[in-house]
């Protein structure tokens, strides 16, 4: 069930990337798609009735079902990279806005905006 929701988030993000002309809305769409991918990766590592992969005196049987921690670690890394990419993209958008006077892609590609 959660995989379908995550794929819907990816689809909504891709739709936003293809349909928007505002640079800030493009970054928001990219973040929505990234959240969908991260959610999908975490849901793949989930095991129904699984325990945390920690061996202790209470659960020292190695035949227990454990939740895979690798997708969670990869998603944490992905979140950090996504925040860095978002911060860089937003700073570039601010720079473009100050220099060109617009953040609309159609105006930027047609040479619109004032150059100082």
Residue pairs with C-beta under 8 A, 6 or more apart in sequence:
2 39
2 43
3 40
3 43
3 44
5 39
6 36
6 37
6 39
6 40
6 43
7 36
7 40
8 36
9 32
9 33
9 35
9 36
9 39
10 33
10 36
10 37
10 40
11 36
12 29
12 32
12 33
12 36
13 29
13 30
13 31
13 32
13 33
13 34
13 35
13 36
14 29
14 33
15 29
16 25
16 26
16 28
16 29
16 32
16 33
17 26
17 29
17 30
17 33
20 26
20 29
21 104
21 105
21 106
22 103
22 104
22 105
23 93
23 96
23 103
23 104
23 105
24 90
24 93
24 103
26 105
27 86
27 89
27 90
27 93
30 86
30 89
31 82
31 86
34 78
34 82
37 78
38 75
38 78
38 79
41 71
41 74
41 75
41 78
42 71
42 72
42 75
44 71
45 67
45 68
45 69
45 70
45 71
45 72
46 67
47 65
47 66
47 67
47 68
49 65
50 65
50 66
50 67
51 59
51 64
51 65
51 66
51 67
52 66
52 67
53 66
53 67
53 68
53 69
55 62
93 103
96 103
96 108
97 103
99 115
99 116
100 107
100 108
100 112
100 113
100 114
100 115
101 113
101 114
102 108
102 112
102 113
104 112
106 112
107 113
